[in-house]
Amino acid sequence: MKFKRTLGTRAVIDLVPMIDVVFQLILFFLVSTTFAVLPGISLDLPGSSTATGNRTNGITITASADGRLFVNSEEVSVDGLDHALEALAFSVPRETVPVSLEADALVPNGMIVRILDSLRRGGYIGVNLRTRERGD
């Protein structure tokens, strides 16, 4: 009786060490990643029946009900608003930079006028007033 003898080796790839390494890499990146914590400014925007949802890539000025004022995410005083607007550098003329004004519904009209005056003194002319959609 003749037996068939095979001398070839079977190549088996063990995936367990590779899975362990990938799992360790995932854990390393999860632990070492820092998350940016942005300040949350809660506003009660006034309602409008003609509100549209557009986002600007220019300047966002936020006025809260407790009197705090933010240029983009940096808190500034009302008196320091002119200086904060001057410090912003753009590669395009200031007349073309879009400005979005987010003011709480309880912000007095005088504060909004002071903000608009600062914008006009800085050379910004296009201002969008942010509102929320009001269902009628």
C-alpha positions in Angstrom: 0.0 0.0 0.0 1.3 3.3 -1.1 0.7 6.4 1.1 0.8 9.8 -0.3 3.1 12.0 1.7 3.0 15.8 1.5 6.0 17.7 2.7 4.4 21.1 2.2 3.7 23.4 5.1 0.5 25.1 5.6 0.9 28.8 6.1 -1.5 30.2 8.8 -1.5 33.8 9.7 -2.4 34.4 13.3 -4.5 37.6 13.5 -4.7 37.9 17.2 -1.5 39.8 17.7 -2.5 42.3 14.9 -5.9 42.8 16.5 -4.2 43.5 19.9 -1.9 46.1 18.3 -4.7 47.8 16.6 -6.8 47.9 19.7 -3.9 49.4 21.7 -3.4 52.1 19.0 -7.1 53.0 19.2 -6.9 53.2 23.0 -3.8 55.4 22.8 -5.4 57.9 20.3 -8.6 58.0 22.3 -6.8 58.8 25.6 -4.3 61.2 24.1 -6.8 63.2 22.0 -7.7 66.6 23.5 -11.1 68.0 22.9 -11.6 71.7 22.4 -14.0 73.0 24.9 -15.7 76.1 23.5 -17.5 78.5 25.8 -21.2 78.0 25.6 -23.1 81.2 25.2 -26.8 80.7 25.8 -29.0 83.2 24.0 -32.7 83.6 23.5 -32.7 85.0 20.0 -35.7 87.1 19.0 -38.2 85.3 16.7 -38.9 86.2 13.1 -41.3 84.8 10.6 -38.8 85.5 7.8 -35.7 84.1 9.4 -33.3 82.2 7.1 -30.5 79.9 8.2 -27.3 81.2 6.8 -23.8 81.0 8.3 -21.1 83.5 7.8 -17.4 82.9 7.7 -16.6 86.4 8.9 -17.1 88.0 12.3 -19.7 86.9 14.8 -20.5 89.4 17.6 -22.6 88.0 20.4 -24.4 90.1 23.0 -25.9 88.2 26.0 -28.7 89.4 28.3 -26.3 89.8 31.2 -24.2 92.4 29.3 -21.3 90.3 28.2 -20.0 90.8 24.7 -18.1 88.4 22.5 -16.2 88.9 19.2 -16.1 85.4 17.7 -15.3 83.4 20.9 -13.3 86.1 22.7 -15.0 88.1 25.4 -14.5 91.9 25.1 -15.9 94.9 26.9 -18.2 97.4 25.1 -15.5 100.0 25.3 -12.9 97.6 24.0 -15.0 96.6 21.0 -13.3 99.1 18.6 -9.9 97.8 19.5 -11.0 94.2 19.1 -12.4 94.9 15.7 -9.2 96.7 14.7 -7.1 93.7 15.8 -8.9 91.4 13.3 -6.9 91.0 10.1 -8.4 90.0 6.8 -7.0 89.6 3.3 -10.0 91.3 1.8 -11.3 94.8 2.3 -13.4 95.3 5.5 -16.4 96.4 3.5 -16.7 92.9 2.1 -16.3 91.0 5.4 -19.6 89.5 6.5 -20.6 90.4 10.1 -23.2 88.4 12.1 -24.8 90.1 15.2 -26.4 87.6 17.6 -28.2 89.5 20.4 -30.4 88.1 23.1 -34.0 89.2 23.0 -33.5 91.1 26.3 -30.4 93.1 25.1 -31.4 96.8 25.2 -31.6 98.7 21.9 -28.9 101.1 23.1 -26.4 98.3 23.3 -27.2 97.2 19.8 -26.8 100.8 18.6 -23.3 101.0 20.3 -22.3 97.7 18.6 -23.4 99.0 15.2 -21.6 102.3 15.7 -18.4 100.4 16.5 -18.8 98.3 13.4 -19.4 101.4 11.3 -16.3 103.2 12.8 -14.2 100.1 11.9 -15.3 100.1 8.3 -17.7 97.1 8.3 -20.9 97.8 6.5 -22.7 94.5 6.0 -24.3 93.3 9.2 -26.7 90.3 9.5 -29.0 90.2 12.5 -29.4 86.6 13.7 -32.9 85.5 14.7 -34.7 82.2 15.2 -37.6 81.0 13.2 -41.0 81.8 14.8 -43.9 79.5 13.9 -47.0 81.6 13.4 
